[in-house]
Amino acid sequence: MSLQIKYSTEIAKELGKIAVYLPGEIIEVGDIIKFPYGKAGFLKKEAPLGTFTKISSLKNLDVNYSEDDSLGNKHSYKFSSKNSVKSITSANSQIEVVDELPNANGEITLQFTSEGSIYFHALECYKKQIGDITKLENEIISKSKVLIWDNTYLVTSVTYASNALIMQSRSKNSEITLAGNINGLKTQGIDIGVSAELNIKNQNGDFFIKDWSKNVSVFMELMKFEKETFQVMNKNFSPKESKDRLIPVQVNSLII
């Protein structure tokens, strides 16, 4: 399994999210995209896994839609791959999960023992999303255009991290040392509401690294165009006939 597919399937399994790969790629609500390397299931059907390519966007097609955001309701996500990422402090002791510790400056070394292992640290995430899908479907119909979708996906929401540090090991044995405030850090599961300020000090091995960055795209929600064309068939065509043209992608369908 390729590294990009491993990343996407682990994010789906551990966080219940559709991953943006690579994290930080430019993607916006209303984009229409394809996944050239995404395959899932016994029949290896195309699935929204790995890298994506942009085909068009609702804006380019002159389709109007409303957009909402969740700036007032932010969440943080922190996890690492189970059984393949070990954390050691500068004192060579395992990090303990303790709430409300005072600031603790130091170093932490992350040891990756499997190719494709992930360390994911996304703080104060907020979402932008399409406001009314039903209205959107009718708006597409009303344009009276023939649009060839050919197994594409509509981006209905994008989650951005206000700050993010994300790593994936490209080798079986590698390690990286982070320095800074290691207060409250844990490397398995999800730790909500604990801040940390870390910088990369040194590394051994091959990594993909999204170093601390602001407003990083990390997750998205998608709807699949189930019809090859979105068109007005004749003057008697009713918007009600648009039912089931846009199908939400279920995250559990991406877990291999």
Rosetta silent file (secondary structure, phi, psi, omega in degrees, C-alpha in Angstrom):
SEQUENCE: MSLQIKYSTEIAKELGKIAVYLPGEIIEVGDIIKFPYGKAGFLKKEAPLGTFTKISSLKNLDVNYSEDDSLGNKHSYKFSSKNSVKSITSANSQIEVVDELPNANGEITLQFTSEGSIYFHALECYKKQIGDITKLENEIISKSKVLIWDNTYLVTSVTYASNALIMQSRSKNSEITLAGNINGLKTQGIDIGVSAELNIKNQNGDFFIKDWSKNVSVFMELMKFEKETFQVMNKNFSPKESKDRLIPVQVNSLII
SCORE:     score description
SCORE:     0.000 S_00000001
   1 L     0.000  133.820 -178.194    0.000    0.000    0.000 S_00000001
   2 L   -69.460  160.900 -179.187    1.382    3.429   -0.955 S_00000001
   3 H   -62.375  -38.839 -178.265    2.169    6.045    1.672 S_00000001
   4 H   -67.083  -36.396  178.647   -0.619    8.343    0.505 S_00000001
   5 H   -72.660  -37.983  175.656   -3.226    5.577    0.783 S_00000001
   6 H   -59.645  -43.336 -179.739   -1.890    4.567    4.221 S_00000001
   7 H   -61.151  -50.443 -176.702   -2.231    8.150    5.380 S_00000001
   8 H   -63.147  -42.941 -177.807   -5.798    8.508    4.134 S_00000001
   9 H   -71.132  -32.927  178.612   -7.011    5.176    5.513 S_00000001
  10 H   -71.842  -39.499  175.736   -5.433    5.750    8.932 S_00000001
  11 H   -61.650  -41.025  178.480   -6.981    9.217    9.232 S_00000001
  12 H   -63.451  -42.539 -177.295  -10.345    7.671    8.297 S_00000001
  13 H   -72.427  -45.033 -172.512   -9.937    4.874   10.853 S_00000001
  14 H   -86.489  -33.728 -176.017   -8.524    6.848   13.773 S_00000001
  15 H  -114.120   -9.081 -179.853  -10.227   10.222   13.359 S_00000001
  16 L    67.149   35.219 -175.926  -13.267    9.378   11.252 S_00000001
  17 L  -129.181  154.716  169.733  -12.290   12.004    8.673 S_00000001
  18 E   -88.970  120.846 -172.394  -11.535   12.203    4.951 S_00000001
  19 E   -80.363  145.896  164.712   -7.939   13.407    4.768 S_00000001
  20 L   -89.590  119.064  178.791   -6.520   16.174    2.632 S_00000001
  21 L  -125.718  124.504   -0.540   -3.334   14.734    1.177 S_00000001
  22 L   -78.470  147.224  177.873   -0.903   16.328    1.233 S_00000001
  23 L   -54.749  134.949 -179.520   -1.973   18.367    4.287 S_00000001
  24 L    95.706   -7.343  175.766   -2.003   22.034    3.386 S_00000001
  25 L   -58.298  145.824 -179.964   -2.861   21.515   -0.284 S_00000001
  26 L   -73.683  115.206  178.256   -4.976   24.337   -1.644 S_00000001
  27 L  -148.561  141.153 -175.181   -8.573   23.125   -1.680 S_00000001
  28 L  -132.448  155.106  172.577  -11.791   25.065   -1.236 S_00000001
  29 L   -56.027  135.521 -179.585  -15.456   24.422   -0.665 S_00000001
  30 L    94.570   -7.704  175.782  -17.143   24.013   -4.064 S_00000001
  31 E   -68.993  148.134  174.991  -14.132   22.410   -5.783 S_00000001
  32 E  -113.741  120.607 -167.881  -14.816   19.420   -8.035 S_00000001
  33 E  -132.991  163.149  173.381  -12.011   16.869   -7.733 S_00000001
  34 E  -127.767  160.106  178.768  -10.851   13.364   -8.688 S_00000001
  35 L  -121.013   92.049 -172.568   -8.584   10.870   -6.899 S_00000001
  36 L   -65.118  -22.076 -177.405   -6.342    9.267   -9.544 S_00000001
  37 L  -112.547    1.118 -175.500   -4.689    6.789   -7.148 S_00000001
  38 L   -82.274  120.278  175.625   -7.579    6.064   -4.770 S_00000001
  39 E  -135.714  144.763 -179.637   -8.861    2.490   -4.781 S_00000001
  40 E  -149.026  154.588  175.387  -10.857    0.666   -2.102 S_00000001
  41 L    81.553  172.745 -177.244  -12.610   -2.630   -1.500 S_00000001
  42 L   -61.115  -36.595 -177.511  -12.259   -6.070   -3.065 S_00000001
  43 L   -87.335    0.392  178.274  -13.112   -4.746   -6.521 S_00000001
  44 L    54.558   47.944  177.113  -10.659   -1.852   -6.182 S_00000001
  45 E   -74.674  153.613  179.008  -13.235    0.765   -7.077 S_00000001
  46 E   -60.835  135.766 -177.784  -12.206    4.394   -7.225 S_00000001
  47 L  -142.720  156.640 -179.394  -12.400    6.011   -3.794 S_00000001
  48 L   -77.811   73.342  179.942  -11.436    9.406   -2.308 S_00000001
  49 L  -127.303  143.290  176.092   -8.049    8.300   -0.989 S_00000001
  50 L    78.561 -154.963 -176.816   -4.620    9.853   -1.428 S_00000001
  51 L   -70.621  157.615 -179.235   -3.806   12.823   -3.619 S_00000001
  52 L  -128.714  160.173  173.118   -6.453   14.618   -5.631 S_00000001
  53 E  -125.116  144.400 -179.923   -6.618   16.662   -8.805 S_00000001
  54 E   -86.669  133.267  177.460   -8.964   19.557   -9.441 S_00000001
  55 E   -99.358  -45.948  179.473  -11.354   19.281  -12.369 S_00000001
  56 E  -166.586 -159.560  175.637  -13.353   22.471  -11.915 S_00000001
  57 E  -157.230  159.273  177.526  -15.353   24.298   -9.268 S_00000001
  58 L   -60.866  -34.845  178.501  -18.888   25.527   -8.742 S_00000001
  59 L   -63.241  -44.006  179.781  -17.587   29.078   -9.064 S_00000001
  60 L   -63.988  -29.818 -179.570  -16.073   28.318  -12.474 S_00000001
  61 L   -90.076    5.073  178.264  -19.395   26.815  -13.562 S_00000001
  62 L    60.517   38.816  176.216  -21.258   29.887  -12.325 S_00000001
  63 L  -100.939  123.252 -178.387  -23.247   27.858   -9.787 S_00000001
  64 L   -85.310  145.638  177.344  -24.307   29.890   -6.766 S_00000001
  65 L  -159.252  157.796  177.451  -24.274   28.469   -3.230 S_00000001
  66 L   -93.271  155.632 -178.072  -24.157   29.659    0.358 S_00000001
  67 E  -134.030  132.629  178.019  -21.162   29.042    2.625 S_00000001
  68 E  -114.818  163.482  174.706  -21.017   28.725    6.429 S_00000001
  69 E  -139.122  164.467 -178.485  -18.084   28.530    8.834 S_00000001
  70 L  -120.146   39.928 -176.378  -17.439   27.283   12.368 S_00000001
  71 L   -59.437  -26.405 -178.993  -14.890   29.869   13.479 S_00000001
  72 L   -87.887    1.284 -176.730  -16.561   30.100   16.880 S_00000001
  73 L  -137.724   82.742 -173.781  -16.365   26.345   17.534 S_00000001
  74 L  -100.950  149.497  179.618  -12.796   25.088   17.143 S_00000001
  75 E  -132.505  155.106  176.156  -11.355   21.652   17.956 S_00000001
  76 E  -117.763  146.446 -178.327   -7.851   20.207   18.188 S_00000001
  77 E  -129.720  127.598  179.120   -6.711   16.762   17.024 S_00000001
  78 E  -139.299  124.626  175.260   -3.558   14.978   18.178 S_00000001
  79 E  -161.242  165.339  171.121   -2.622   11.363   17.551 S_00000001
  80 E  -138.927  161.048 -177.689    0.121    9.067   16.315 S_00000001
  81 L   -60.023  131.037 -178.261    0.082    5.642   14.706 S_00000001
  82 L   -66.284  138.096  173.208   -0.543    2.924   17.280 S_00000001
  83 L    65.677    5.954  179.637    2.342    0.580   18.095 S_00000001
  84 L  -134.810    5.054  172.624    4.692    2.235   15.616 S_00000001
  85 E  -131.996  119.431 -179.676    5.443    5.648   17.147 S_00000001
  86 E  -115.307  135.852  179.773    7.193    5.813   20.503 S_00000001
  87 E  -109.758  135.309  179.460    7.871    9.048   22.358 S_00000001
  88 E  -131.171  130.044  178.973   10.833    9.564   24.690 S_00000001
  89 E   -78.196  173.679  178.596   11.520   12.726   26.671 S_00000001
  90 L   -62.346  -20.860  177.351   14.925   14.313   27.093 S_00000001
  91 L   -90.769    8.422  178.437   15.102   12.436   30.412 S_00000001
  92 L    62.471   36.464  176.790   14.568    9.170   28.493 S_00000001
  93 L  -125.237  151.296 -177.334   11.211    8.499   30.132 S_00000001
  94 E   -67.780  140.673  177.159    7.833    7.862   28.536 S_00000001
  95 L   -65.852  132.281  174.960    5.466   10.831   28.264 S_00000001
  96 L   -98.858  146.960  178.737    2.601   10.572   30.736 S_00000001
  97 L   -88.728  104.437 -177.122   -0.875   11.839   29.946 S_00000001
  98 L  -133.838  132.656 -179.685   -1.562   14.432   32.647 S_00000001
  99 L   -84.840  147.155  170.315   -4.023   17.316   32.493 S_00000001
 100 L    57.815   44.181  173.142   -3.219   20.887   33.478 S_00000001
 101 L   -79.553  154.621  172.271    0.527   20.590   34.018 S_00000001
 102 L   -67.416  165.288  179.016    2.605   23.768   34.237 S_00000001
 103 L   -55.992  137.693 -178.569    4.651   24.639   31.154 S_00000001
 104 L  -133.895   99.708  178.536    7.437   22.136   30.626 S_00000001
 105 E   -81.303  140.321 -179.927   10.187   23.032   28.181 S_00000001
 106 E   176.163 -157.178  179.578   12.303   20.177   26.940 S_00000001
 107 E  -128.138  150.457  174.183   12.797   17.753   24.094 S_00000001
 108 E  -135.527  130.739  177.446   10.870   14.774   22.842 S_00000001
 109 E  -103.661  125.275  177.002   12.187   12.190   20.402 S_00000001
 110 E  -100.649  122.175  179.215    9.633   10.372   18.263 S_00000001
 111 E  -104.451  120.687 -179.855   10.756    6.958   17.056 S_00000001
 112 E  -102.031  122.531 -174.871    8.932    5.618   13.980 S_00000001
 113 L  -112.308   12.444  179.494    9.202    1.843   13.548 S_00000001
 114 L  -148.895  138.621  176.353    7.006    1.351   10.480 S_00000001
 115 L   -62.928  130.997 -179.646    6.895    2.873    7.021 S_00000001
 116 L    92.895   -1.263  179.279    3.900    5.166    6.734 S_00000001
 117 L   -62.695  145.924 -172.184    3.599    5.866   10.479 S_00000001
 118 E  -120.876  140.761  165.135    1.934    9.192   11.256 S_00000001
 119 E  -120.997  123.292 -170.495    2.313   11.919   13.850 S_00000001
 120 E  -129.061  121.585 -174.076   -0.606   14.355   13.590 S_00000001
 121 E  -139.125   93.116 -176.399   -0.876   17.588   15.575 S_00000001
 122 E  -121.129  118.039 -172.656   -3.606   19.994   14.358 S_00000001
 123 E  -105.409  143.297  174.039   -4.690   22.796   16.690 S_00000001
 124 E    48.262   62.121 -179.131   -7.876   24.916   16.770 S_00000001
 125 E   -79.948  141.306  177.308   -9.452   23.467   13.651 S_00000001
 126 E  -132.776  156.715 -172.987  -12.350   25.266   12.012 S_00000001
 127 E  -120.811  141.588  168.121  -14.622   24.276    9.141 S_00000001
 128 E  -115.424  136.505 -174.507  -16.011   26.000    6.065 S_00000001
 129 E  -150.181  158.935  174.471  -18.951   24.287    4.370 S_00000001
 130 E   -69.922  137.765 -173.319  -21.747   24.585    1.837 S_00000001
 131 L   -79.922  -39.946 -172.220  -24.894   25.744    3.573 S_00000001
 132 L  -141.478  101.591 -176.309  -27.761   24.047    1.687 S_00000001
 133 H   -68.368  -41.614 -179.583  -27.087   20.962   -0.468 S_00000001
 134 H   -60.122  -45.459  177.793  -30.672   20.588   -1.715 S_00000001
 135 H   -62.317  -35.959  179.297  -30.732   24.176   -2.898 S_00000001
 136 H   -63.959  -45.584  179.454  -27.364   23.597   -4.539 S_00000001
 137 H   -56.949  -45.080 -179.680  -28.640   20.612   -6.536 S_00000001
 138 H   -66.114  -33.641  178.059  -31.536   22.667   -7.838 S_00000001
 139 H   -65.949  -40.366  177.853  -29.181   25.521   -8.685 S_00000001
 140 H   -62.094  -46.134  179.632  -27.042   23.180  -10.804 S_00000001
 141 H   -58.652  -41.953 -173.560  -30.138   21.941  -12.630 S_00000001
 142 H   -66.375  -15.475 -178.896  -31.354   25.484  -13.266 S_00000001
 143 L   -74.502  -12.904  177.122  -28.220   26.351  -15.231 S_00000001
 144 L    54.482   41.571  178.630  -29.513   24.180  -18.105 S_00000001
 145 L  -118.093  152.320  171.121  -26.027   22.972  -18.911 S_00000001
 146 L   -94.905  116.736 -177.400  -24.673   19.532  -19.679 S_00000001
 147 E  -117.911  122.647 -178.534  -21.782   18.961  -17.261 S_00000001
 148 E   -89.392  111.391 -177.327  -19.644   15.843  -17.563 S_00000001
 149 L   -91.779  -41.899  175.477  -18.682   14.722  -14.046 S_00000001
 150 L    50.486   64.178  173.123  -17.237   11.259  -14.810 S_00000001
 151 L    63.024   46.538  179.716  -16.876    9.861  -11.300 S_00000001
 152 L  -108.957  173.113 -176.306  -15.895   13.110   -9.585 S_00000001
 153 E  -127.490  143.260  175.184  -16.497   14.500   -6.107 S_00000001
 154 E   -99.453  128.436  177.328  -17.830   17.802   -4.840 S_00000001
 155 E   -81.066  110.772 -178.423  -16.024   19.297   -1.830 S_00000001
 156 E   -97.133  -17.170  172.654  -18.829   20.304    0.553 S_00000001
 157 E  -155.415  152.230  173.832  -16.622   21.248    3.503 S_00000001
 158 E  -132.073  131.367  174.870  -12.961   21.829    4.311 S_00000001
 159 E  -102.331  128.828  179.997  -11.477   21.769    7.815 S_00000001
 160 E  -113.887  140.635  172.982   -8.437   23.962    8.405 S_00000001
 161 E   -92.538  130.135  176.702   -6.057   23.833   11.370 S_00000001
 162 E   -59.369  -36.703  172.674   -5.116   27.234   12.764 S_00000001
 163 E  -143.742  140.926 -178.736   -1.699   25.635   13.417 S_00000001
 164 E  -147.607  144.197  170.660   -0.506   22.178   12.412 S_00000001
 165 E  -131.227  115.442 -174.593    2.563   19.933   12.604 S_00000001
 166 E  -133.173  133.622 -179.347    2.149   16.695   10.629 S_00000001
 167 E  -135.269  147.092  171.902    4.710   13.993    9.844 S_00000001
 168 E  -138.154  127.787 -179.269    4.722   10.654    8.039 S_00000001
 169 E   -76.127  135.224  177.367    7.698    8.320    8.028 S_00000001
 170 L  -103.577    5.136  177.928    8.871    7.123    4.637 S_00000001
 171 L  -134.722  162.794 -174.759   11.230    4.536    6.095 S_00000001
 172 L   -72.065  -32.011  179.622   10.852    1.612    8.514 S_00000001
 173 L  -131.648  113.531 -179.909   13.178    3.027   11.159 S_00000001
 174 E  -154.192  162.728  177.480   13.458    6.756   11.647 S_00000001
 175 E  -151.001  156.864 -179.474   13.301    9.325   14.396 S_00000001
 176 E  -143.404  140.729 -179.631   12.846   13.013   14.867 S_00000001
 177 E  -108.814  127.414  177.622   13.528   15.282   17.862 S_00000001
 178 E  -109.836  141.432 -179.845   11.166   18.108   18.755 S_00000001
 179 E  -126.250  144.367  178.257   12.082   20.866   21.187 S_00000001
 180 E   142.820 -145.960 -179.871    9.884   23.333   23.045 S_00000001
 181 E   -85.445  107.891 -176.983    6.897   23.159   25.367 S_00000001
 182 L  -100.160   15.917 -179.506    6.009   19.457   25.705 S_00000001
 183 L   -58.121  126.642  171.935    3.342   20.033   28.336 S_00000001
 184 L    73.780    3.203 -176.468    0.387   17.650   28.083 S_00000001
 185 L   -69.787  136.265  169.771    1.597   16.040   24.864 S_00000001
 186 L  -136.029  155.872 -170.302    0.470   12.515   24.161 S_00000001
 187 L  -115.963    5.259  174.344    1.095   10.421   21.086 S_00000001
 188 L  -132.741  140.778 -177.332   -1.783    7.962   20.977 S_00000001
 189 L    81.086 -161.118 -178.670   -5.453    8.745   20.658 S_00000001
 190 L  -119.584  131.612 -179.910   -6.810   12.283   20.519 S_00000001
 191 L  -115.921  111.733 -175.292   -5.958   14.968   23.030 S_00000001
 192 L   -95.861  135.470  168.300   -8.405   17.874   22.972 S_00000001
 193 L    78.438   15.823  176.620   -7.701   21.348   24.294 S_00000001
 194 L  -112.843  121.834 -178.112   -4.025   21.018   25.280 S_00000001
 195 L   -87.752  154.305  176.282   -1.637   23.411   23.563 S_00000001
 196 L  -151.011  145.053  178.878    1.957   22.631   22.687 S_00000001
 197 E  -124.056  108.465 -173.447    4.713   24.587   20.997 S_00000001
 198 E  -129.985  144.280  175.072    7.264   22.352   19.310 S_00000001
 199 E  -128.209  147.705  179.664   10.007   22.863   16.754 S_00000001
 200 E   -75.147  123.179 -179.693   11.960   20.278   14.788 S_00000001
 201 E   -95.553  -49.714  175.592   15.508   20.056   16.150 S_00000001
 202 E  -158.193  166.779 -178.368   16.936   17.158   14.138 S_00000001
 203 E  -150.058  151.850  173.970   15.892   14.043   12.258 S_00000001
 204 E  -132.153  127.707 -177.449   17.204   10.702   11.053 S_00000001
 205 L   107.622 -178.536 -175.120   15.475    8.834    8.260 S_00000001
 206 L  -104.058  127.837 -176.103   13.114    9.831    5.494 S_00000001
 207 E  -133.911  151.501  153.760    9.992   11.846    6.319 S_00000001
 208 E   -94.594  127.800 -179.091    7.186   13.821    4.835 S_00000001
 209 E  -130.905  124.854  166.622    6.953   16.838    7.150 S_00000001
 210 E  -102.096   94.827 -175.867    4.418   19.618    7.210 S_00000001
 211 E   -65.226  163.676 -177.382    6.291   21.874    9.618 S_00000001
 212 E   -42.086  119.064 -179.446    4.351   24.221   11.901 S_00000001
 213 E  -141.687  158.790  179.510    2.110   26.198    9.568 S_00000001
 214 E  -100.760  147.969  175.471   -1.015   28.310    9.870 S_00000001
 215 E    53.137   56.868 -177.589   -4.402   27.619    8.264 S_00000001
 216 E   -93.321  124.686  175.409   -3.516   24.140    7.034 S_00000001
 217 E   -69.372  124.512 -175.810   -6.201   22.168    5.177 S_00000001
 218 E  -123.351  -35.766 -179.288   -6.445   18.801    6.959 S_00000001
 219 E  -132.410  162.260  173.377   -9.912   17.253    6.381 S_00000001
 220 E  -149.681  159.066  171.895  -12.727   17.513    3.874 S_00000001
 221 E  -116.187  143.177 -171.970  -16.252   16.264    3.346 S_00000001
 222 E  -132.153  152.919  167.030  -17.334   15.082   -0.083 S_00000001
 223 E  -127.060  137.340 -177.020  -20.376   14.196   -2.107 S_00000001
 224 E   -94.612  137.187  173.091  -20.029   11.991   -5.166 S_00000001
 225 E   -79.863  109.966 -175.437  -21.719   12.772   -8.444 S_00000001
 226 L   -81.257  -17.849  178.906  -23.496    9.498   -9.164 S_00000001
 227 L  -101.503  148.430  178.521  -24.604   10.486  -12.657 S_00000001
 228 L   -69.196  -30.532  179.137  -22.225   10.961  -15.573 S_00000001
 229 E  -130.387  150.756  175.412  -24.040   14.134  -16.549 S_00000001
 230 E  -118.431  104.045 -170.854  -25.936   16.807  -14.700 S_00000001
 231 L  -149.086  162.848  170.226  -28.321   18.269  -17.239 S_00000001
 232 L   -90.729  115.807 -175.359  -31.782   19.510  -18.055 S_00000001
 233 L   -73.698  -40.891  178.787  -33.296   16.747  -20.200 S_00000001
 234 L  -161.418  178.547 -174.632  -36.256   18.760  -21.484 S_00000001
 235 L   -66.644  -18.921  179.925  -38.481   21.688  -20.616 S_00000001
 236 L   -92.210    3.291 -177.770  -40.615   19.503  -18.352 S_00000001
 237 L   -64.757  131.301 -177.793  -37.625   18.393  -16.278 S_00000001
 238 L  -104.625  140.919  175.537  -38.284   18.963  -12.588 S_00000001
 239 H   -55.479  -24.586 -179.976  -35.612   19.760   -9.963 S_00000001
 240 H   -62.995  -24.057 -179.883  -37.124   16.919   -7.928 S_00000001
 241 H   -73.195   -2.794  178.535  -35.576   14.526  -10.448 S_00000001
 242 H   -80.046   -1.770 -177.750  -32.162   15.538   -9.127 S_00000001
 243 L   -54.433  134.681  177.117  -32.655   13.188   -6.165 S_00000001
 244 L    70.514   12.549  173.217  -29.629   10.985   -5.468 S_00000001
 245 L   -74.634  -35.563  177.155  -27.375   12.770   -7.920 S_00000001
 246 E  -108.453  115.973 -176.311  -25.185   13.915   -5.018 S_00000001
 247 E  -114.648  122.630  178.394  -24.380   11.104   -2.570 S_00000001
 248 E   -60.830  138.780  176.028  -22.439   11.805    0.679 S_00000001
 249 L   -80.377  124.996  178.082  -19.193    9.835    1.005 S_00000001
 250 L   -87.714  127.199 -175.584  -19.260    7.627    4.108 S_00000001
 251 H   -62.132  -36.001 -177.413  -15.917    7.594    5.916 S_00000001
 252 H   -64.280  -17.882  177.920  -16.240    3.919    6.951 S_00000001
 253 H   -74.767  -11.121 -177.603  -16.190    2.987    3.236 S_00000001
 254 H   -95.611   -7.463 -177.192  -12.570    4.201    3.090 S_00000001
 255 L   -83.496  114.851 -177.151  -11.216    1.895    5.795 S_00000001
 256 L   -92.287    0.000    0.000   -9.313   -0.928    4.110 S_00000001
